[in-house]
Amino acid sequence: MQVREDWQPQGRKKLTAEREAYFRLMQQGVSNTEACRIVGIIRRTGKRRRYGRGASGSDKAAPPITAVEPPS
């Protein structure tokens, strides 16, 4: 199962399915490396989604992305 077929920038809305698949795999106990390979992202992206990122140079800090859950 590969979510992303090309490595071009996707835009914010198109990445929703990719994020959902990544967090679903992480909840199932799959390692970050394997989840990133399956979804089609680099490991650093997966790590930033889980832990956020600190401010560096002109880049602002970003909090971790929480798993996308459908409204009940």
C-alpha positions in Angstrom: 0.0 0.0 0.0 1.6 3.2 -1.1 -0.4 6.4 -0.5 1.7 8.9 -2.4 2.8 7.9 -5.9 4.8 11.0 -6.8 7.1 13.1 -4.7 5.9 16.5 -5.8 4.5 19.0 -3.2 0.8 18.1 -2.7 -0.6 21.1 -0.9 -2.3 21.2 2.5 -5.7 19.6 1.7 -4.3 16.8 -0.4 -2.1 15.5 2.4 -5.1 14.6 4.7 -5.2 11.0 3.4 -1.4 10.7 3.8 -1.5 11.9 7.4 -4.4 9.6 8.3 -2.6 6.6 6.8 0.6 7.6 8.7 -1.1 7.9 12.0 -3.1 4.8 11.5 0.1 2.8 10.9 1.8 4.4 13.9 -1.2 3.4 16.1 -0.9 -0.2 14.9 2.7 -0.3 16.2 4.5 0.1 12.9 7.9 1.8 13.2 8.4 5.3 11.9 10.7 4.1 9.2 8.3 1.5 7.9 5.2 3.8 8.1 7.1 6.5 6.2 8.1 4.0 3.5 4.6 2.7 3.1 3.0 6.2 3.0 5.7 7.6 0.7 7.3 10.3 2.9 10.8 10.8 4.2 11.6 9.7 7.8 12.2 13.3 8.9 8.6 14.3 7.8 7.2 11.5 10.0 9.4 12.5 12.9 8.2 16.1 12.6 4.6 15.0 12.5 5.0 13.1 15.7 7.2 15.5 17.7 6.8 18.9 16.0 9.8 21.0 15.3 11.7 23.8 17.1 12.4 27.2 15.8 15.5 27.4 13.6 16.7 30.5 11.8 13.8 32.0 10.0 11.6 28.9 10.5 9.0 29.2 13.2 8.4 26.4 15.7 5.5 24.0 14.8 3.6 21.8 17.3 3.2 18.1 16.7 0.3 17.2 14.3 -2.4 15.3 16.1 -4.0 12.3 14.5 -6.9 13.3 12.3 -10.1 11.8 13.7 -13.5 12.0 12.0 -16.2 13.9 14.1 -18.5 11.6 16.0 
